């Protein structure tokens, strides 16, 4: 086998391997997006339910920054008696309950055998404890 034939064979192998890698990367990207979308949908539903249970009359919403691309992140919004509030306007207790609701909604999506939530009520004001 000549040097030229060896190089041609190596090039063919390289091109096949390159196409396999490109296909695998594309498949993994698609699976990642599907998994993120599934996670987002479940966490969004759980967050809304948990926050409303903890603070009756209040609604927490999770929405995508870019609805066409789940990988761009998400934003939270809160409403009290149908009045939207900025997260900066929330009291320490309300922020703590929102954070706790988010953590619990994530844990509902992917449960763990046990949880340690130390001093979880430290920032809660008396009305929310």
C-alpha positions as CSV (number, residue, x, y, z in Angstrom):
1,X,0.0,0.0,0.0
2,X,1.5,3.3,-1.0
3,X,1.7,6.4,1.2
4,X,-1.0,8.1,-0.9
5,X,-3.4,5.1,-0.3
6,X,-2.8,5.1,3.4
7,X,-3.5,8.9,3.6
8,X,-6.7,8.5,1.5
9,X,-7.9,5.7,3.8
10,X,-7.0,7.8,6.9
11,X,-9.0,10.7,5.4
12,X,-12.1,8.5,4.8
13,X,-11.9,7.2,8.4
14,X,-11.5,10.7,9.6
15,X,-14.5,12.0,7.6
16,X,-16.7,9.1,8.8
17,X,-15.7,9.8,12.5
18,X,-16.3,13.5,12.0
19,X,-19.8,12.9,10.7
20,X,-20.5,10.5,13.5
21,X,-19.4,13.1,16.1
22,X,-21.5,15.9,14.4
23,X,-24.6,13.6,14.5
24,X,-24.0,12.6,18.1
25,X,-23.6,16.3,19.2
26,X,-26.8,17.2,17.4
27,X,-28.7,14.3,19.0
28,X,-27.3,15.3,22.5
29,X,-28.3,18.9,22.0
30,X,-31.9,17.8,21.0
31,X,-32.1,15.6,24.1
32,X,-30.8,18.4,26.3
33,X,-33.5,20.8,25.0
34,X,-36.2,18.2,25.5
35,X,-35.1,17.5,29.0
36,X,-34.9,21.2,29.9
37,X,-38.3,21.8,28.5
38,X,-39.8,18.9,30.5
39,X,-38.1,20.1,33.6
40,X,-39.2,23.7,33.0
41,X,-42.8,22.7,32.5
42,X,-43.0,20.6,35.7
43,X,-41.1,23.2,37.8
44,X,-43.3,26.0,36.5
45,X,-46.4,24.1,37.5
46,X,-45.1,23.1,40.9
47,X,-43.8,26.6,41.7
48,X,-47.2,28.1,41.0
49,X,-49.0,25.6,43.1
50,X,-46.6,25.6,46.1
51,X,-46.4,29.4,46.3
52,X,-50.2,29.8,46.1
53,X,-50.5,27.2,48.9
54,X,-47.9,29.0,51.1
55,X,-49.4,32.5,50.4
56,X,-53.1,32.3,49.5
57,X,-54.0,35.0,47.0
58,X,-50.5,35.2,45.6
59,X,-49.3,33.7,42.3
60,X,-45.7,33.0,41.2
61,X,-45.0,32.5,37.6
62,X,-41.9,31.2,35.8
63,X,-41.5,32.1,32.2
64,X,-38.8,31.7,29.6
65,X,-36.6,34.6,28.7
66,X,-36.8,33.5,25.0
67,X,-40.0,31.3,24.5
68,X,-38.3,29.7,21.4
69,X,-35.2,28.6,23.3
70,X,-35.3,27.1,26.7
71,X,-31.5,27.3,27.1
72,X,-31.7,31.1,27.4
73,X,-33.0,30.9,31.0
74,X,-36.2,31.9,32.8
75,X,-37.6,34.7,34.9
76,X,-39.9,34.7,37.9
77,X,-42.8,37.1,38.5
78,X,-45.1,37.4,41.4
79,X,-48.6,38.8,41.8
80,X,-50.5,39.6,45.0
81,X,-54.2,40.0,44.6
82,X,-53.7,40.4,40.8
83,X,-51.1,43.2,41.2
84,X,-47.7,42.3,39.8
85,X,-44.8,43.1,42.1
86,X,-41.1,43.4,41.4
87,X,-39.0,40.9,43.3
88,X,-37.3,43.9,44.8
89,X,-40.6,45.0,46.3
90,X,-41.1,41.8,48.2
91,X,-40.6,41.5,52.0
92,X,-37.9,39.2,53.3
93,X,-40.5,36.7,54.3
94,X,-42.1,36.8,50.8
95,X,-38.7,36.4,49.2
96,X,-37.9,33.4,51.4
97,X,-41.3,31.8,50.6
98,X,-40.7,32.3,46.9
99,X,-37.2,30.8,47.2
100,X,-38.5,27.9,49.2
101,X,-41.3,27.3,46.7
102,X,-38.7,27.3,43.9
103,X,-36.4,24.8,45.8
104,X,-39.4,22.6,46.6
105,X,-40.6,22.6,43.0
106,X,-37.1,21.5,41.8
107,X,-37.1,18.8,44.4
108,X,-40.5,17.6,43.3
109,X,-39.1,17.3,39.8
110,X,-36.1,15.3,40.9
111,X,-36.5,14.0,44.5
112,X,-33.7,13.2,46.8
113,X,-33.7,10.5,49.5
114,X,-33.5,13.2,52.3
115,X,-33.2,17.0,52.6
116,X,-31.5,19.2,55.1
117,X,-32.9,22.7,55.2
118,X,-31.2,24.4,58.1
119,X,-32.5,27.7,59.4
120,X,-35.0,27.9,56.5
121,X,-37.3,30.1,58.4
122,X,-34.6,32.6,59.6
123,X,-35.6,35.3,57.1
124,X,-39.3,34.8,57.5
125,X,-41.2,37.6,59.3
126,X,-43.7,36.6,62.0
127,X,-46.7,36.7,59.6
128,X,-45.1,34.1,57.3
129,X,-43.6,31.8,59.9
